Amino acid sequence: MLEEPPILRIRRNFPRPTTAQIDAFRGVPTGFVCDAMNGAGSLDTAIAPIGAATTSGPVVGTAVVAENGPAEILATMAALSIVQAGDILLSAVHGHQGTSACGDLILGMMKNNDLAGFVTDGPMRDVEGIEEVGLPAWCTGLNPNSPYSKGPATVGDGAIVGGQYVSSGDIIVADRSGVVVIPYAKIDATIKALEDVKAAEDAFEAKVKGGAKSFFDLDAMVAEGKAVWID
């Protein structure tokens, strides 16, 4: 190319879920959400809660994706100019573990923007400051090395984070068990499926609290030819 391309691309007008759609997931554990999506939707196990996220209940919000390169933070910084209150900022660093993807001061700016939380597939740093800021965050661990902010970077589009493709405008539900992505196109279907999941969970919980000790009546299964004793 004869000219250098822009170091930063920003998409501002991506589709957003309604307030009612977001509210439908408030207080809902991530396990319920995954069950409503046929047992899937969670980011990699390595992305775990840190700071306030280790004690808070489920957090829900609209995804705003910051596509950084490895060891980069430019997109995350730029995303702070387009986020809205209640959003969850996702920083994609291609799983790079050699530098921090966010520290306490940037997390503090997210809190100043009234974000609901922060998620990254890289490490964070300044753990004492993260705890003081009090904004729920999920990351892969801790690393005090400094990132760069040279780009290229994209904000407001999509990226692979923790093994899942996340688009800006998806819904994120995160708690102490992990982070789940509800694709924008599947929001209403997932809300509908949650009704059956909640009913099934309530019924099963009642059985356990009532003294249930096993899943199956093995003698009945043998009698029906569905199982066989081999001793």
N, C-alpha and C positions, 0 to 999 in steps of 0.2 A: 504494500500500500504506500502511496506517495504521502498521505497524511495520516497522522496518528489518530486512531479512533477515540471517542470520548472515554474517559476513565470511569464514568458513572452514568448508568441508565436508571431512570426512575419511572415507575408506573404508578400513577396516583389513583386512577379510576377503575380499580378492580371491583367486581361484585362483592357485596358484603351481606352477611346474614342479617335477618331482622332481629330486633330486640327480643321478640317472642321466641324465635328459634334459639337464641343464646340462652334465654331464661329457662328453656326446657331442659337444659343440661346442668343447671345450677344444683349443687348438692349431690350430683350423681357420681358414684365411684367409677373410676376408669374401667374396672372389671365389668360393670354393667354395660358400659358403652361398647366395649369389645364384644361382649356377648350379643349385643344388638346388631353388630356388624359381622356376624358369623365367626366370632372368635378372633378377629384380626383388628389391625389399626394402630397398634402400639409401636412407638419408636424403640430402637435397640435398648437392651438392658443396661448398657454402659451409661446411658443418659439418666442420671439419678438426681433426686432432690438435694438441694444445698440451702443453708440458711433458713429463712422463714418457711420454705417449702417442706422442710422436715417435720413441721408441726402444724401447718395449716391444713384445712380441709380442701376438697376439690376446687380447683381454679378453672374458670372457663372464659374464653374470649375469642375474638377474631384473630386469625393468623395474619401477621405482616412479615413477609419473608425477606431477609437480608442475605443475598447471595454473595458471600465473601470468598476469596480464594484462600488457600492454605496460608496460615500466618498473617491473615489480613483482617482488617476491621472497618474499612472504609464504608461498606454498605450498612453496617450496624450504626455507625455514626450518622450517616445520611438519613437512615430510616426514622430517626428521632424528629425529623422535620415534617413527616407525613402521617405519623401514628395518631390514633384517636384514643380518648380515654376508654379503658376497658380492653384494649387490644393486648395480644400476646406477641411479642417480638421473637422471631426465630432467626438465629444467626447460623448460617451454614458455612462451615470452614473446611468442607470436604473431609471431615473426621480428623483433621490435623491435630496432633497431640503435643507438638513441640513448642507452642506458645499459647498464651492466654487468649481466649476469644472475647473476654470481657472482664473488667475489674469493678471495684466498688463505686468509683466515681461515675462511670457510664451507667451503671445500674441505678445510681442515685438520680441521674437525669431521666431514666425511664420512670422512676417513681414520681418525679416532678411532673411527668406527662400523664400521670394517673393510669399507667399500664397495669394490667392484671398480673403479668408475669413475663419471664424471659426463659428461652430455651435455646441451647446450642449443642452441637455435636463435637465441641471442643472443650478444653478446660477453662476454668475461671481462676482469678487470683484475688488477693486481698480478702481472705476469708473473714477476718474480724470486721472489716468494713462492710462486707456483704451481709453479715449478721446484723450490723447496726442499721443498715439501710432498710431491711425488713421486707424487701420485695421478693416474693417467691421466685426461685430460679431453679433450673435443671441443667446439668452439665455432666461432663465425663470425669471430672476430678479437678485437681488443682495443679497449676503450673505458673510460676511467677515470671516466666520469660515474656518480653514485650512483643506485641504484634506490630505490623506495618499498616499504613493507611494510604497506599499508593494506587490501589486498584489493579485491574479493572473490577467493577462491582455492579450489581444490579439490585434494585430495591422494588418491592411490590409485585414481583412476578412469582416464580416458584423455584424450588430447589430440592434436592434429595437431602433429607436430614434424618440421621439414624435409621437408614434403610427404607424410609418411606418418602415418596414424592409429596411435598406439601406446597400448595398454592396459596398465595395471599387471598384471603376471603374464606378459606376453610375454617372450621371451628376446632379449637384446641381444648381438650379437657385434660388436666394434669393434677395428680395428687402424689402421695408418698409411694404409690405403687408404680408410677411411671407417667408417660405422656402419650396421649391418644389423639389421632387426627381423624376428624370427620370431614371427608371431602364435601365441598359445597353442593355438588349434585346429589349427594346422598343424605343431606341433613334431614329432610322431612321423612324419608323412609326409616332413618335411624330413630328419630323421635317416636314414630309409630311402633317400631319394634321394641322400644324401651318399655312400653306398657306391658307387653307379655313377659319381658325379662324381669321386671320388678315383681309381677305377680308370681312368677315361678320362684324367684329368690325368697319372697315372703313365705310361700308355702313350704319350701325346703327348710328355711330357717326355723319355722314352727315345728317341723318334724325333729330337727336336731335338738332344739330346746326341750322338746317333749320326750327325749330319751332315745331317739333312733341311734342304732349302733352299726348298721350296715346298709349297703345299697340293695342287695339282692336276697331273695329267698332261694338259696341254691337247691334245696330239695325240690321245690316246685319247678325250677328250671330243668332239673334232671328228669322229673316226671314228664315234662313236655318235650323231652328230647333236645333241649337247647344246650345242655351241658351233660357231662359224664364224669363220674367219680373214677379215678384211675388207681386207687389204692386197694 
